[in-house]
Amino acid sequence: MQTICMLFGGPDRRIVDGKGKTWRFEDHPYCGPSVVDRHGDPKDVQPPGGSPFWDAVTHWAQQGKRLANGNWCVWDKPTPQKLRHIGGMHYMLVTDKQESNA
């Protein structure tokens, strides 16, 4: 007899993207996130690559997969980094303290 391991989807999660739309998805440990319908089944058509859903899920995962109220994903929109041109192809990352002195 052989033992096999079957993974059924991950836990159901909810996330609000940068445009305010709420998405319900499962966070599968091997296959990654997949948008699900109201019954918990993966939708036949997943969001396209440029969808705000993927930005939200990516930032949520990079920020430690924080949760609130059970299954609501918490993520912060990253602030863009500011660069100062030094010369040629050289740039310097500007911090808030350096910007106030300039």
C-alpha positions in Angstrom: 0.0 0.0 0.0 1.3 3.5 -0.9 0.5 6.6 1.0 -0.3 9.7 -1.0 -0.8 13.3 0.1 -3.6 15.3 -1.4 -3.8 19.0 -0.8 -7.2 20.6 -1.1 -7.1 24.4 -1.5 -5.9 26.7 1.2 -7.9 28.7 3.7 -10.5 31.2 2.3 -9.4 34.8 2.5 -10.9 38.2 1.6 -8.9 41.1 0.4 -9.7 44.7 -0.7 -7.6 45.8 -3.7 -6.2 49.3 -4.2 -9.4 50.4 -6.1 -11.7 49.2 -3.3 -13.0 46.0 -4.8 -13.4 43.0 -2.4 -12.1 39.7 -3.6 -12.6 36.2 -2.1 -9.8 33.8 -2.7 -8.1 30.7 -1.4 -4.4 30.8 -0.5 -3.2 27.4 -1.6 0.1 26.4 0.0 1.6 25.0 -3.2 -0.4 26.6 -6.1 -0.8 30.1 -4.6 -3.8 32.3 -4.6 -6.9 31.5 -6.6 -10.1 33.6 -6.8 -13.2 31.6 -5.7 -16.9 32.0 -6.1 -19.5 32.2 -3.4 -19.5 28.4 -3.0 -15.7 28.3 -2.5 -15.0 26.8 -5.9 -12.2 28.3 -8.1 -13.6 30.5 -10.8 -13.0 29.3 -14.3 -11.7 32.8 -15.3 -9.1 34.2 -13.0 -8.2 37.9 -13.0 -5.7 39.0 -15.7 -2.1 39.8 -14.9 -2.6 43.6 -14.7 -5.6 43.3 -12.2 -5.4 45.2 -9.0 -6.1 41.9 -7.2 -2.6 40.6 -8.0 -1.0 43.8 -6.7 -2.9 43.5 -3.4 -2.2 39.8 -2.9 1.5 40.3 -3.8 1.9 43.2 -1.2 -0.1 41.1 1.4 2.3 38.2 0.9 5.4 40.3 1.0 4.3 42.0 4.2 3.9 38.8 6.1 0.3 37.7 5.3 -1.3 39.7 8.1 -4.9 39.0 9.0 -7.7 40.8 10.8 -11.1 39.6 11.9 -10.5 36.0 10.9 -10.0 35.9 7.2 -9.6 39.6 6.1 -6.1 40.3 4.6 -4.3 43.4 5.8 -1.8 45.1 3.6 -0.3 48.6 3.2 0.2 50.3 -0.1 4.0 50.9 -0.4 5.3 54.4 -0.7 7.3 55.0 -3.8 11.0 55.5 -3.3 12.6 58.8 -4.2 15.9 59.0 -6.0 18.2 61.9 -6.6 20.3 62.0 -9.7 24.0 62.3 -8.7 25.6 62.1 -12.2 25.8 59.8 -15.2 24.0 56.6 -14.3 24.3 57.1 -10.6 21.3 57.8 -8.2 21.0 58.1 -4.5 18.0 57.0 -2.4 16.6 60.0 -0.6 15.1 59.6 2.9 12.5 61.9 4.4 15.2 63.6 6.6 17.5 64.3 3.6 14.5 65.7 1.6 13.6 68.2 4.3 17.3 69.5 4.4 17.4 70.0 0.6 
